[in-house]
Amino acid sequence: MKVYGRFVGEAKQIDAKTGAGVLGVSAVACAACCAGPILGFLAAVGLTAAVGAVLFGVLGFVVAVVAAVMWRTRRRRARQCQPVQSEPVAVAAPRLRAPS
C-alpha cells in the first residue's frame, strides 16, 4: 500500500538540499565554522575579566598598605613632637577707621 508516494514501512528519504533541510545544514555548517572564534572570544573576555579582578584587588591592597603606613608614621611623629607651652601673647589693639 502506498501513502504519499511511498510504501508503508519503507524508510523515508530526506533530501537535505531541499526545503527546510537547507536551513539545518546551514546552521550546522555555521556552528562548525564559527565555534572556534566565538569560543576564543569568550575565553579572552573571561581571562580579561579575571585579570582585571586580580589587578583591582592587588592595587586595592597596595593602596591600603600605603595608607596604613602613612597613618602610622603621622601618628608616631605626632607623639614625638614636644608640646607647645602656652604663654600669653601681646596683641596690638585694632585701630578703627572712620567711615569715608
DAHU-V722412 format. One record per residue. N is the residue number from 1. RES is the residue in one letter. OMEGA is omega in degrees with one decimal (999 if undefined). D_CENTER is the distance of its C-alpha to the mean C-alpha in Angstrom with 2 decimals. Layout:
# DAHU-V722412
((N/RES/OMEGA/D_CENTER) (N/RES/OMEGA/D_CENTER))
This chain:
# DAHU-V722412
((1/M/-179.0/66.64) (2/K/174.9/64.22) (3/V/-179.2/61.34) (4/Y/172.9/59.32) (5/G/177.3/60.86) (6/R/-179.4/60.42) (7/F/176.9/62.26) (8/V/-179.1/61.13) (9/G/179.4/59.40) (10/E/-179.9/58.69) (11/A/-179.7/55.12) (12/K/178.4/53.19) (13/Q/-179.4/52.13) (14/I/176.0/48.96) (15/D/-174.7/48.65) (16/A/-176.3/44.93) (17/K/179.4/45.60) (18/T/173.5/46.86) (19/G/-176.5/45.46) (20/A/178.8/42.24) (21/G/179.1/42.25) (22/V/179.1/41.02) (23/L/179.1/37.77) (24/G/178.5/37.28) (25/V/179.2/38.04) (26/S/-179.9/35.71) (27/A/178.5/32.83) (28/V/179.8/33.48) (29/A/179.2/33.76) (30/C/-179.6/30.51) (31/A/-179.9/28.66) (32/A/-176.6/30.33) (33/C/-170.5/29.63) (34/C/-176.5/26.03) (35/A/-178.7/24.66) (36/G/179.1/24.03) (37/P/179.6/21.98) (38/I/178.6/19.95) (39/L/176.3/19.25) (40/G/178.5/18.52) (41/F/179.5/15.93) (42/L/177.5/14.25) (43/A/179.0/14.54) (44/A/178.6/13.05) (45/V/179.0/9.91) (46/G/178.4/9.83) (47/L/178.5/10.76) (48/T/178.5/8.27) (49/A/179.6/5.39) (50/A/179.1/8.13) (51/V/178.0/9.12) (52/G/179.3/6.13) (53/A/179.3/6.50) (54/V/179.9/10.14) (55/L/178.1/10.41) (56/F/178.9/8.99) (57/G/-179.8/11.52) (58/V/179.6/14.18) (59/L/176.0/14.11) (60/G/177.8/14.35) (61/F/179.1/17.19) (62/V/179.1/18.89) (63/V/179.3/18.92) (64/A/179.3/20.36) (65/V/179.5/22.97) (66/V/179.0/24.02) (67/A/179.6/24.41) (68/A/178.5/26.45) (69/V/179.1/28.64) (70/M/-179.9/29.30) (71/W/-179.8/30.15) (72/R/179.2/32.48) (73/T/179.1/34.13) (74/R/179.4/34.86) (75/R/179.3/36.35) (76/R/178.2/38.45) (77/R/179.8/39.73) (78/A/178.5/40.56) (79/R/-177.4/42.69) (80/Q/-179.7/44.53) (81/C/176.9/45.61) (82/Q/178.1/49.19) (83/P/-179.3/49.68) (84/V/177.5/51.40) (85/Q/179.9/54.93) (86/S/178.7/55.45) (87/E/175.0/58.63) (88/P/-178.7/60.08) (89/V/179.1/59.45) (90/A/179.0/61.93) (91/V/179.2/60.52) (92/A/-179.9/62.72) (93/A/-179.4/63.51) (94/P/176.9/61.90) (95/R/179.4/64.20) (96/L/176.8/64.13) (97/R/177.2/64.96) (98/A/178.4/67.06) (99/P/-178.7/65.29) (100/S/999/66.21))
